[in-house]
Structure formats: structure tokens, C-alpha cells
Amino acid sequence: MQQQGGFSMVTFNNLLNNPNILTADQLGGMRVLEYEKDLSVRPDNAIASYYASEMNVRRRQLLLELKGDSYVVQAGAMQWMSGAVEATSGIKGVGDLLGKALASKATKESAVKPEYKGTGHLMLEPTYKHIILLDVGQWDGLVLDDGLFLACSGSVQQKVVARTNLSSAALGNEGLFNLCLKGTGVTAVESPVPRSELIEFQLNNDQLRIDGNMAIAWSSSLNFTVEKSTRSLIGSAVSGEGLVNVYRGTGTVLMAPVV
């Protein structure tokens, strides 16, 4: 494949035309590459690698194509970039740095997420997690569970949202804040399961209760709290359940059946 940007021209082969590398998903300038088999194996791990591939345990990478636009990625995720692409810190002053540092403590995300601009390609480090691509504009505010953010369009706004009842969230050993994405653009999140296994709940002025931290994303329009599964401590003990995540209102919840 050939790309041209600025004064540089880069040609790369054996990537998009490699029969062992499949395009698992594509949205906007994002492309999820999946290695059908792990060919870099040794005799001592060949059997494990074979069965891993058969059970959909495969290496995956996110390839970003820049056409004069920009992408923000998780710190340390870049593997290589080609063309007229430059990286910036994404920090717009001391106040912005302080705010992002505080937000990183709350959401478990990196304080500084580099922003890549220009024309070319950017490849992120391989992972065995599943990479889910979402259109942020369709959510009118997309809230992510802690540590799942991988990348997003530079046009997407990032902010921190707090849970309604902080005391119950603390008792439930859950984070008190989450990363919220707004605006137009796409985002890539890491998921413990493939997109085909994610359960999508559509709430219309209703509520959803989930036992455990299994929702990976939900609409910012939903009221998210952590509550006791029953009204009394005795009832919780009898039912065998403790605290549950509760989503109320109108919006969407994406839930993984396993964590």
C-alpha cells in the first residue's frame, strides 16, 4: 500500500494484503486487524498457540489512517507511524494538565493521551483483547468503564462524569468517576468479549440492574448508581447478592456476559 503526505512517501506491503491478517472491523479511519494464526511460535508453545487460535484467542491491532485529521490514543499504545504524522501531548496549558492529571486519578486513564495529526498511518501495539469500534455521535454522550479507552477521533470531546451516589460506589469498591466521550467521531475500546457477544439494552424511562462491573459502555443520559440489591441488609444476605450497578432513564447499555 502506498501513501503520500507532505514531502514523504511510504510504501508498505505484507500488511493489508497478508492472507493471515484479516480486517475484523472498520469505521471511519479506524481499522481493526486480526491475526488469524500466530505464526511466530516455538515448538514448546505450538500446541497452545494452535488451540488459542481455534478458540478465537488472537492478536489484534488498531490501524489508524490520517487524512489531515487527528486521533487521540492511550499513552504508550503507539507501535509505528508512517507519513507526515506528528505527535503532540494534547495539553493546552498548565490548567489543562492539572485537570487531566486529576481526571486520570479518578478514571484510571493516563493523564496525557498523545494526539497524532497529519497524513499517514498509525499502528497501535497488539493486544489479545477484543477491539470494539463505536460511533460517538450516535450516543449523544458515551460513558466508558474504567481502563477500556484505546483511541478516538481528535474531534471527540473527553470529560469526566461522576456517579450520582458516591458513598455506595465507594462501598461497592467501584470507581467514583468515568470517562465520557461527546461530539462527532469514532472511538475504539477494549472489550473482554467480541462485539457479537455484547448484550445491548435499550432503556425507555426504565431501569437495569447488573450484579458486577460488566457494563463496558452506556449513555450519559442514564442515571448510574450503585445500590443494595434489596432494601435491607438482611434481604441482601438472604438473596446472596450485595451491591448492584443500576442504570435508570432512557439510553443504551452495552454489557459483557463475562468479565
JOSULZI-V100308 format. One record per residue. N is the residue number from 1. PHI is phi in radians with two decimals (* if undefined). Layout:
N/PHI  N/PHI
//
This chain:
1/*  2/-2.07  3/-2.34  4/-2.42  5/-2.75  6/1.11  7/-1.83  8/-1.99  9/-2.35  10/-2.19  11/-2.08  12/-2.27  13/-2.17  14/1.08  15/-2.17  16/-1.32  17/-1.82  18/-1.51  19/-1.14  20/-1.57  21/-1.95  22/-1.81  23/-1.56  24/-1.35  25/-2.82  26/-2.67  27/-2.66  28/1.06  29/-1.59  30/-1.77  31/-2.38  32/-1.63  33/-1.74  34/-2.24  35/-1.48  36/-1.09  37/-2.37  38/-1.59  39/-1.47  40/-1.63  41/-2.07  42/-1.95  43/-1.00  44/-1.35  45/-2.15  46/-1.13  47/-1.14  48/-1.09  49/-1.15  50/-1.11  51/-1.23  52/-1.08  53/-1.13  54/-1.16  55/-1.72  56/1.18  57/-1.62  58/-2.35  59/-1.30  60/-2.36  61/-2.39  62/-1.86  63/-1.86  64/-1.90  65/-1.84  66/-1.76  67/-2.21  68/1.45  69/-1.85  70/-2.55  71/-2.42  72/-1.82  73/-2.21  74/-1.11  75/-1.04  76/1.40  77/-1.54  78/-1.23  79/-1.78  80/-2.72  81/-2.48  82/-2.38  83/1.58  84/-1.52  85/-2.02  86/-2.20  87/-1.84  88/-2.18  89/-1.31  90/1.35  91/-1.59  92/-1.92  93/2.35  94/-1.12  95/-1.10  96/-1.15  97/-1.11  98/-1.10  99/-1.12  100/-1.23  101/-1.14  102/-1.15  103/-1.13  104/-1.16  105/-1.14  106/-1.44  107/-1.86  108/1.16  109/-1.66  110/-1.18  111/-1.16  112/-1.98  113/-1.85  114/-1.11  115/-1.99  116/-1.87  117/-2.21  118/2.21  119/-2.28  120/2.74  121/-2.30  122/-2.35  123/-1.90  124/-1.64  125/-1.07  126/-1.21  127/-2.53  128/-1.63  129/-1.35  130/-1.47  131/-1.88  132/-1.87  133/-1.76  134/-2.31  135/-1.53  136/-1.09  137/-1.08  138/-1.40  139/-1.76  140/0.94  141/1.97  142/-1.99  143/-1.72  144/-1.92  145/-1.22  146/-1.00  147/1.36  148/-1.68  149/-1.14  150/-2.09  151/-2.87  152/-2.76  153/-1.10  154/-1.12  155/-1.37  156/-1.43  157/-1.53  158/-2.02  159/-2.60  160/-1.84  161/-2.05  162/-1.76  163/-1.32  164/-1.19  165/-1.95  166/-1.19  167/-1.13  168/-1.23  169/-1.13  170/-1.14  171/-1.13  172/-1.47  173/1.02  174/-1.86  175/-1.19  176/-1.56  177/-2.33  178/-2.41  179/-1.41  180/-2.09  181/-1.91  182/-2.41  183/1.90  184/-1.91  185/2.44  186/-2.13  187/-2.41  188/-2.06  189/-2.16  190/-1.59  191/-2.25  192/-1.27  193/-2.31  194/-1.23  195/-1.03  196/-1.18  197/-1.77  198/-1.23  199/-1.62  200/-1.85  201/-1.79  202/-1.90  203/-1.74  204/-2.16  205/0.93  206/-2.43  207/-2.43  208/-2.32  209/-2.00  210/-2.20  211/-1.49  212/2.01  213/-1.52  214/-1.88  215/-1.38  216/-1.69  217/-2.79  218/-2.74  219/-1.23  220/-1.21  221/-1.27  222/-1.45  223/-1.54  224/-1.84  225/-2.37  226/-2.07  227/-2.35  228/-1.21  229/-1.18  230/-2.24  231/-1.29  232/-2.11  233/-1.13  234/-1.14  235/-1.10  236/-1.12  237/-1.18  238/-1.19  239/-1.31  240/1.43  241/-1.87  242/-1.98  243/-1.75  244/-2.23  245/-1.48  246/-2.10  247/-2.08  248/-2.14  249/2.07  250/-2.14  251/2.88  252/-2.16  253/-2.26  254/-1.80  255/-2.15  256/-1.52  257/-1.19  258/-2.39  259/-2.13
//
